[in-house]
Amino acid sequence: MISRDKKPNELPKYEKTGGVDYRTDFKPRKPSPLSRPNLQVPQITKLRLAAVFVAVTLIVFLFGSHHEVSYSDVLQSVQGYKQYVSDSIKQGSISSQSPAEAHRKPLGEVSFVDLRDAAGDWSKNSPLNQRVLVCMPLRNVEKVVPIMASHLRNLTYDHNLIDLAFLISDTDDNTVNVLEDEINSIQSDADPKMPFNKITLLFRDFGSAVGTDFSDRHGVAVQGVRRKLMGRARNWLLSSLLEPTHSWVYWRDADIETSPPTIIEDLMKHNVDVIVPNVWRPLPDWLGSEQPYDLNSWQESQPALDLAATLDEDEVIVEGYAEYPTYRPHLAYVRNADGNPDEQVDLDGIGGVSILARSRVFLSGAHFTGFTFENHAETEAFGKMCKKMGFTVRGLPHYTVWHMYEPSEDDLKEMMRREKEEKEKEKQEKGTTENKDLEVNEAPEVKELEA
């Protein structure tokens, strides 16, 4: 039995995450009396009636001594103005809405959307005319926004069919300003094929106590809380912007270094409910030049199921860490650089670097859990949930996306050690060269003395 310290998997309270607990913050509205809002007289109409009353009073006062004005004359004038107001309302020149309703938009067109065909099906002979929602959660990514924008520019899928959705959360760098500059550049590009159909920036903080450094984000002790918060963020982003006419949803991390510009079509053509590529990262030569990055795409194993049976129901299994020996087959380790990029394998859990899913998967209720689901959270729980709901979940072991290299603390220490050794070596070589030069310069003087 492997002993482990319990990891704090409890999420912060709502008041600590910047959210709202609607169970306690709900404030019922003050009961309003029964009324007929459409028959309430707007303020401008009241002013006009008051003006008529003042005018009639002046007429009576000024001309009463010269011409007798009967009550019936006054009444006839008032009734005439009422008729004028009524006709104006019918013609639309005066609104019959109450002040509370005046700010509301007028009733527009009624839309009819047939969701029976919103399957996101792909056919080799059919045109690529299906709308795609591209979702990208962002947090302190100022440095990588330019390369992210470059990848978006290079997407070969029709930009007019793509809606970009960004969620900026818990950010204290210059991400927003840099992102706005890139967006303005894309949308104002002279090439008519460059602008995207729509771009939306959402802002919401989740009070994450986890830092953005490599060690902060990848430390085993924080993974449970971190993954649940990320699941919440993904769900807020998707729920806010998914439309009935979107056939596909493409999730993409901002810190991808290289990926094929045809990636949307490449994933879409497999006609799978949920599909992910393989994700690796480049390394310095002294670290082996390359390495599997995303170990969250895997097939279930019996040792992992046995391990889960020993854990509390709220504990999150963190894949790829020695503390959780699952012995699962990982998509990353099946990769062959010369393999068929169209080869597929079934998966149970998936990573979140690059995901293409049919919109009907989410419309059916599958989501990135902000809680523990079968001892997993976020994307891995999403994969398991999709499998339970009968959707196909697959990966492409030989189709590779490259994640940016971000050195860990151990890597940084090794870099410093190597840099120090290099400087000492250069210093020694420089000293050796200086000694040789000195010997050469001293040699003639010795000969002169001997002479």
Buried (B, 14 or more C-beta within 10 A) or exposed (E): EEEEEEBEBEBBEBEEBBBEEEEEEEEEEEEEEEEEEEEBBBEEBEEBBEEBBEEBEEBBEEEEEEEEBEEEBBEEBBEEBEEEBEEBBEEEEBBBBBEEEEEEEEEEEEEEEEEEEBBBEBEEEEEBEBBBBBBBBBBBBBBBBEBBBEBBBEBBBBBEBBBBBBBBBBBEBEBBEBBEBBBEEBBEEEEEEBBBEBBEBBEBBBBBBBEBEBEEBBBBBBBBBBBBBBBBBBBBBBEEBBEEBBBBBBBBBBBBBEBBBBBBBBBBBBBBBBBBBBBBBBBEEEBEEBEBBBBBBBBBBEEBEEBBEEBEEBBBBBBBBEBBEBEBBBBBEBBEEEBEEEEBBEBBBBBBBBBBBBBBBBEBEBBBBBEBBBBBBBBBBBBBBBBEEEBBBBBBBBBBBBBBBEBEEEBEEBBEEEEEEEEEEEEEEEEEEEEEEEEEEEEEEEEEEEE
